[in-house]
Amino acid sequence: MTLSDLKPTPEAETFGAAEDAGTSNPDPRRSIGALIEARYGRRALFGAGVAATALAMLPDAAAAQGVPVAGGPSTLGFQELRHQLSQRDSVAEGYEAQTVIRWGDPIFADGAAFQAGRSTPGSQAKQFGYNNDYLDFFPLPQGSNAADHGLLAVNHEYTNTNLMWPGLGAGRSAALRANAEQAQTEVAAHGMSIVEIRKVDGRWAYVKDSRFNRRITGDTPMRVAGPAAGHEAMKTKDDPTGMRVLGTLNNCAGGNTPWGTVITCEENFNYYFGGADAANPQNPRHAAWRRYGLTQPALYSWPQHMERFDLGREPNEPNRFGWVVEYDPYDPASVPVKRTALGRFKHEGCTHAVNKDGRVVFYMGDDERFEFIYRFVTARPFDPQDRAANRDLMDDGTLAVARLSEDGKVEWLDLVHGQGPLTEANGFRSQADVVIHARQAATLLGATPMDRPEDVEANKATGRVYAMLTNNARRTANQVDAANPRPRNVHGHVVEFIPPGAGTVEVDHAAREMRWALFLMAGRPGIDPGAQYHRATEQGWLSCPDNCAFDSKGRIWIATDGAPVAAGVADGLYAADTRGPGRALTRLFYQAPTGAEVCGPRFTPDDRTVFLAIQHPGEDAGSSFDRPSTRWPDFEDGVPPRPAVIAIVKKDGGVIGD
């Protein structure tokens, strides 16, 4: 196959359906569902009962993770919540949720106070952005392990136009009715915010006029680095060099580096592009555009008001999005860099593990149905003594994609120009072509199509890697074994990768081969076909795993996105042990307000605070600025719901989860 041969099935046309369609991959081949059935069978136990997941049996495992609480196998000590759908959020008894910062809060001394329904490009550029997603905590002073003072780095993924201004009506179609000024305001509401925060007398608050505070938006100049820098496909009328891009868009999750920088990830960038040329099958770029969902109608009015988002006027502009972007949170003057060596696709996140030889391994998920899991291994180790020496470490290394076999083996297939089918005969003339068209390259290599891979993160306590697979309602019986217990995977699942040396200090995240196992299959046991946990409590089952984090004991904390639609319950934050008798025994810790998903999460170094990004509260059918389904978190007349970052602390000041 060549690039032009990889033609997908038609994309969906609405915001929700576009995220659900997952049909950009024209060649799903053998899906993860078929592999699960082949390896485990319909009635197989999941988790610790499978031989490949025997880490819990290691002699030091129980001692390392703590002692199970009285009356049960779990080390978690909180009383879990009951599932609900409510205008308000809720947290486990004995805990408190504090609002740290909200959309529209000014972060500079000269920033304007938030005025409901009156946001402008100028005011928004100096205020906290919209729809906070990934967040991270960087201690202050730099290099310390402070847990009560630091920088909060936050992504702003997209905007809900219908909840930002009055008179636009409900639903995603409101975004198409936005005028030029409103569209420019939306650009300013995207990107990232960096704010200084402090914990004083037990309460978290941001510092309005900190010298560290910064907004990065859809118009912020950025440098392009790596194989795609200067390539013809990266050049535009405004940037004939292909080396400088304005802004970053649809920043979903992210990660950090061991040298203390932020990695922010560009996901559904196709939402912003359109124009008459987008749907023209005679356009020579049409096949490549379709592989990234660019032939579906734009979901925003931006192409009407800004030339660079009209594919007919700037056909190369979308090639400049879909990357990971690195920036220094400690230096507000630093220029963000698009690191193209890590490939172009719909990046959910990009998290790291330091390999046993000092090289840095980055794990990434391409968040769409039937897409892939990737990793990038730096060519040289990072230098913990010289931060500046690591500045361009992410420009030189090997990008690879995962192939999972039914015998439990994971093979990492290198995306390297000239190797295998990645040659000029198939449309790849250089490594730049490989990374710009990473999806096509991965398909040619025979990677395993997954059920919407999102956060992929290593557990430092065990060395194992966990991939959140949110769902795949589009998987049909024809794409899986007939005996597959869940051909329509509406609830998602979590897959565990076991690198060589997991459970020791010699973990090899750069190994060519690993093992894989199932951690859990989401849904309500006994109700939803295929739902399976090691154990399950009445309220602990979950739906649509999205992001995850690990506390210092190695317990996993899973944030969900999509549970209201899939399961009729609010999205939330769940916790479970990853080893021992409480393995995969999930418990419900926090629930979001109606319409919202839970993003993050991130712990302070002492595990006494967990930060959550509560995104798109009020994103319900029929909800609008004039008649919102909730007014969280302010609950004031005339004030719409406002995405916000919250800090959850234990009322007695103790460790979260114990």
N, C-alpha and C positions, 0 to 999 in steps of 0.2 A: 504493500500500500504506500501511496505517497500522501503528502499533506492534503492535496485536493480530493483524495479518495475517502478521507475520514469524514463522512457527512453524517451529522446527527439527525435524530428524529426531531420534529418541530418542538420549539420551546413553548412554555406557557406564557401567557400574556399579562398576568397580574402579579403584583408584588409577592403575595403569599404563594401563589402557584409557581412563580418563577423559581422561588427558593426550594419548592417541593419537587419540581419537575425532574431535575437530575438527568436530563436527556441529552446533554451536550456530547456525552460519550457515545459514539455510534457503534462501539464494539465492546459491550460489557463482558463478553466471553463468560467464564465460569465465575459466578459471583461468590461473595463471602457466605451467603446463605447455603449454597450448594456444598461449600467446603465444610461448614459446620455440620451439616447432615451427614456427609461422608465420613467425617472424623469421629463424631460422637454418636450418631444415630438419634432417633426420635426421643428415646427415654433416658439417654445418658445423663449422669449427674454433671453439674457444672462446678468449676472452682476447685476447692481443695480435694474433692474426691477423685479428680483426674490425676494420673501419675505425673504428668508434666507440670503440675502446679504444686509439687511437694515441698516448696520452700518453707511452708509452715512447720514441717517436721524437723528442720534443722535444729540442733541442740540450743543455739543461742537465740532462736526466733522469739520464743515467748518472753524471755528475759528482756529482750531489746524493745519489745512493744508495750510492755507494762502488764499489769495483772488484771484479769477480767473483773468487772464490778460484781458485787454481790447479787445473786439472783439471776445471773445470765452469763452467756459466754463473751459478751462484748466488753471491750475496755472503755467504751463511751459511757459517761455517767449521767447524761442529761435525759430527762423524760421527753420523749418525742411528741411532736404536735399531731393533731388530727388533720387529715386532708380537708381543705375547704376552698372556696372561691369567695373573695371578699374585697371590698373597696380599700381595706387596710391591710398592712402586712402584719406578720406575727413572728415571734421568736420563742424558743424554748424557755420554760420557766426558769428563773434565776439569771436570765440574760437581759441585756438592754440594747436596743438598736438606736444609734445616734446618727442624725443626718449631718454629714460633714460638709457637703457642697452640692448645689443644685444647678441645673441648667439656668443660665442667665445671671448667676451670681458674679459680680465684678471681681476680677482677680488683680487689677491694677489700681493704684491710688486714684487715677483719673477716669476709671471705668464707671459707666452709668449704672445706676441701680436698675434691677429688672422691672420692666413695665409690661404687664400681660397684654399680648396682642399687638405690641408696638415695637418689636425687635427690628433693627435695621442693620445693614452691613457694618456700619461704624460702631454701633453699640455691641453687636455680637462679637466682633473681633477682640474686644477687651473683657469678654465675659466667658464663663465656663460654658463649653459647648454642649451640644445635644446628644442624647442617646449614648451615654457612657457605657463602654464595654470592657475591654481589657483594662486592668489597673495593676500598678506595682508600687511597692514601697521601697524607697532608697534612703537609708539612714543618714542623718546629719549629726555631727560633721561627717563628711565623706570619709569612708574607710572605717568608720566605727560600726558597732553593733547596736546602736541606740534603738530602742523600741518605743519611745515616746516623742520623738522628733525626727522628721524626715521630709522627703519629697514624695508626693503622690503623682504618679504619671498615669494618665487616663486617656484611652481612645474614645473618639466620638464617631460612631459607625455611620449613622444615617439620620435623616430627619423625618418626623411625622408632620407634614405640612398642615394637615387638617387639625392638629392640636396646637399649632403655633400661632395661627391668626384666625380671627372670626370671619364668618361669611363664606368660607370655602367648602362647607359641607363635610360629610363623613367619608371615610375610606381613603384608599391610596390614590384614587382619581383626583383628589384635591391637589396633589402635587403637580398635576398637569395644568391646573388653573392658576398657579402661582405667577405673579407678574415679575418683571425684570428685577426690581428691587428685592422682592421676596426670594427669588432664585439666588441672587448674590448673597443674601443673608444666610441662606442654606449652605452655600459654599463656606462661609465663615463659621458656621456651626459644626462643620465636619473637622476631622483632623485629630488633634490631641491638645490636652491641657496639662501643664506641669505646675503644681502649686505646693508651697510649703505648708506643712500641717504640724500641729503640736497637740499633745495631750496634757491638759492642765486640770488638776483636781478631778481626775477621772473622766474628763470629757474631751473629745477631739474637736478641733476647729481649724480652719485654714487661716493663713496669714495673708491678708488682702494685698499688702504693698511689699511683699518679699522681693528681694533682688533675684530670686530664682524663678519667680512666676513667669510663665510663657504660654502663648497660644501658637500652635502650629495649625494651619488651615488648608483648605483646598487651593489656596493661592500662594502658599509659602514656597519660595525658591528652594530647589533640592538638586543635589549632584547625583549623576548616574555613574556607577562604578561597576566593574566586573566585565564579563564577556560581551554584554549587549551595549556597553557604552560606545557611542559614536556609530553604531550600526545604522545602515540606511533605513531600516524599519523604525528607528527611534527618532528620525529627523522630522521636523515640522517647519512650517513657515516662520513661526516665532523662534524656533530653535533649530537652525540649520546644522548645528554641530551634533545634535543627538546626545548632548551631555548635561542638559539642564532642564528640569521639569518643574512646572508650577504645581505644587500641592500634592497631597495624598488623599485618597478617597476610600470610603467604606472600610475604615480601619476596625476590624473585628477584634480578635484576640491578639496575642503577641507573646513577648517573652523578654528575657534579659540576657546579658552576656556575663561571663565570669569577670570581665574587666569593668563592669558597672555601667553599661550603656543599655538603652531600651531598644527592643525590636518591635516595631508595629507592623501589622500585616494587612495588606489590601485584599479585600475579599470580593464582593459582588460589584465590581467596578462597571460592569456592563449596564447597570441600571441607569447610568447618567448619559449614555450615548444614544444617538438616534439620527433621524434625518431620512430623506427619501432613498439614499443609497443603501441604507442598512438592509432592506428586504429585497434588493435587486440581485437575483441569482446570476446575472450576467457579469456582475462585478468580479474581477479577478481575485479580490480579497474575500469573497463571500464565504468560501469554505472555511477559511481560517477564522473569520468572524463568528461563524456559527458554532465552532468548537468552543468558543468562550461566551456563547449566549448573546452576542452582539447584534444578531439579526432580529431579535424580538424588539417590540416597541420600547422606547425609553419610558421609564417610570417617573421621570421628573421633567419639568419644563425647560431644563437647562439648554438643550439644543436649539430651542426657539430664541434664546436670549444671548447665548455665548457661542461664538463661532467654533471654538476648539472642541465642543462636544457634538458638533454636527459631522458625521462621518463623511459626508460628501465634500466638506470643506477641509477637514483635517483627518484623513483616513488613517494616519499613523498614531494619532493621539492615544487611542486605547492601548497601543503597545507599550506605552509608558506607565501603565498601571497594571496591578496584579503582582506586585513585587513585595518583598520585605524591605522595610526602611529602618535604618539604624540612626539613632541620635543620642546625644549626651545630655542627660537630664540635669547635670550639674553645671552645664555651660549654656546659658540662654542665647549666646551669640553663635553657637555651633551650627553648621549647615547640615541638615539631615541628608542621608545618603541612601539611595536605592541600590541594594546589594543584589545585582542581577544573577550572580553565580548560583543563587539558591532557587532559581527557576521562577517562571511566571505562570501562576494559576490563581484560583480563588483561595488564597491563604486564609485559613482560620487562625492558626497560631504558629509560633516558632519558638520552641523551648529547647534548652540545652542540657547536655550531660558532659562532664569532663571525663574523657576516656582515660584508661589506665596509663597510656603513654603521654598524656598531657594535651593531646589534640582535643578539639571541641567538636561535639556531635550535636547537630540541630535536627530535631524531629518536627515534621510538618504534616498537616492534613489539608487536603483540597476539598473544601466544603460544598460538595454537590453529590447527588445520587450517582452511583457507579463511577466515582472518581477514586483517587489513589492516596496512599500514604508515602511520604518521601522522607529522606534524611540527607543531610549535608555534613561531610567530614572535612574539617580544615586540613590543609596540606602540612601545616606545622603546628607544634604545640603553642599554647598561649603562655606568656611570660607574666607570672603573678607579681614580679618585682618591677615591671616597667609597663605601665598602662598604655603609654604612647606607642609602644612596640606592637600592640595588638590592634591598632587603629584600622588596618585594612586586612585583618586576618580572614574576614569572610569573603574576600575576593579571590581566594586561591584554595581550591579543594575539589571534592568529588560529590556531585549530586547523584542520588540513587533513588530507586522506587522499589516498593515491596511487592514480592510475589509470595503468597501464602499457599502452602500445599496441604492436601488432606491428611498427610502423615504428621502434621504439626510443625513442619519446617518453614522458616521464613528465609527467603533468598533476597538479597539486596542487589538490584540490577543497575549498573552504572549508566547514567545518561551522559555519555562521552562521545563527542563527535568522532566519526571514523570507526567506532566499534559496533559490531553487529549491523543492524539495519539503519543506523543513524549516519547515513552517507548522503552524498550529493544526489545519488540516484533516487533517493526518497525525499529529496527536497531540503536536506540539511547540508548547507555548504560550509558551515563553521559552527563552533560552539555557541556563538550568538544565536543562530537559528534553533539550536537545541533548547536553549533556555527560554527563548521567546515563545517557542511552540512546545513547551514541556509536556503538555497534555498529549499531544500527538506522538511525541517521542516515547512517553511511557506506555501508550497503547501499543505501539509497534514492538516494544520489548516484552509485552505479555504480562504486565503488572496486573494484580488482582483488583477488580472493581469493588469498592467497598460501599457500605450503606451510609453515605454522607459522613466522611471522617472529619472530625472537628479537632478538639484539643488532643494532642499527643504529648504525653509528659512522663518523664522519668521520676520514679520514687527514689530519692537519694538514700533512704534507709535500707532498701533492698536491691536496688539496681534494675528492677523491673520497669517496664515502660507500659503505660496504659493509654489506649486509644479510645476516645469517646466517639461512638457511631450513633448519631442522633436518631435516624429513622430512614426508611425507604419505602414509602407507600406505593412507589411505581414498580417495585419488583414483582414480576408476574410468575405464575406457575411454570411458564415456559422457560424461565431463566434460572430455575432451581430444580433440584430433585423433586419428584412427585411426593416423596415422603418428608420433605422439609416441613417442619411444624409451623413455620410462619412465612409463607411466600409473600405476604404483604406486611412488611415490618414497620408498623406504625409507631412502635415504642422504642426501638433502638436497642443497643447493647454495648458492652464494654469488652474489648479484646486486650489481652495481656501479652506483651512480648517479653521473652526471657533471654537476654543476651548471655553468652558464655561468661561464667564467673559471677553471675547474679547471686547475691547473698554474701559475697566476699569483697575485699578491697580491690580485687583485680577484675573488675567488670570490663568487658570488651564491647563497647557500644559501636565500634567500627568493624566488628566481625562481619565477614561475608554472609554467614548464616546464623540464625537464631532459632528459637522455638516459639510457638504461639499457643495460647490457650484462651478459653473463655473465662471472664471474671463474673459476668452476670448477663442475663437476658432480661431487659426491662419489661414492665407491664405488671398487671395485678395477677399474682399466682392463683390458679384455679378459675380465673375469669378470662384472661387474655391468653390465647394459644401460644405456647412456647415460653412464657415467662418463667424464669428460673433463677433462683439465688441459692447461695449455700444454705442460708436460712432466711426466713422472711417474717417480719412482724406485721400486724394488722395495718399499721400506718406507714411502714417503712418502705413499701414498694415505690418505685419511681417510674417516670416515663420521659423519654427524650433527653438522655444525658448529653451535655454540651461542653462545659468547661470543668476542669478539676484542679485541685491543689492537694498538697500533702503537708501535714503538720510534722513536727520534728520526731514524732513517734512513728511516722510512716503510715498513719491513717489517711485514707482518701476522703476528700470532700468533693462531692459531685454537684454541680449546678445544672439545672435543667432549662430547656427552651422548647416549648410546644406542648406541655402537658395539658393546658386548658382545652385545646382542640382534640388531642389524642386520647386523653383520659378523663376530662371533665374535672380536673383538680388544678390548683394554682401551681405555677412553677416554684421551685424551691431549692434549698441547699440540703443535701443528704450527706451523712458520714458513715464510714464503715472501716473496720480493720481490714488490712490487706493480707494478714497471715494469722495463724492461730485459730482457736475455736470460733472467733467472731468474724472470720473472713467473709466478706461480701454480705454481712448482716447489716443492711442499710437502715439508718434511722433518720427521720425527718426533723431537721433542726430549725429551719427558717422557711417561711412562705411569703411570696411577693404579693403585692396588690394586684387586682384584676388587670389583665392586659399586659402585664410586665413579665419579662424574663429575668433570671438572675445570672449575672456575669461576674467575672473575677474568677474565683475568690483569691484573696491574698492575706497571708498571716504576717504579723510583725515578728521579729526574730525571737521574741520570748513567748510566742503562741498565746498572748493574752488579749490580742485584738485580731479579728478577721474582718477585712474590708470586703464589701460587696458593691457591685455596680448594678443598680436597679434600672433596667432599660425599658423604654417605651411603655410606661404605665398608662393605662387608658387606651391601649391599642386593641380595642374591641370593635366588633361590628356595630355600626351606627354611632360610634363615639366621635365627637367633634369638639372643637374649642367651645362652641356655644352650649353643647350638651354632652359633657364628658362622662364616661362611665365611672370615673373616680377623680378626685382632686388631690390625690396623694402627691407630695407629703405635706402640703400646706393646709389643705382643706379650708380654703378661704373662698368666699363667693367671688366669682369673676376671674379666679386664678386657675388656669388649666393644670393638668398633671405635669409634673416636672421631673424628668429623669434625674437621678441623684446617686451619689456615693454615700453609703452608710458604713458605720463602724459598729460592730457587735462586740460587746465586752461582757464579762461575767460581773454580776453586781458585787460579788465579794472580791473582785480583782484577780481571780484565779485564772488558770489555764483553760482555754476554750476546749470543750469536749470532755474534760475530766469530771 
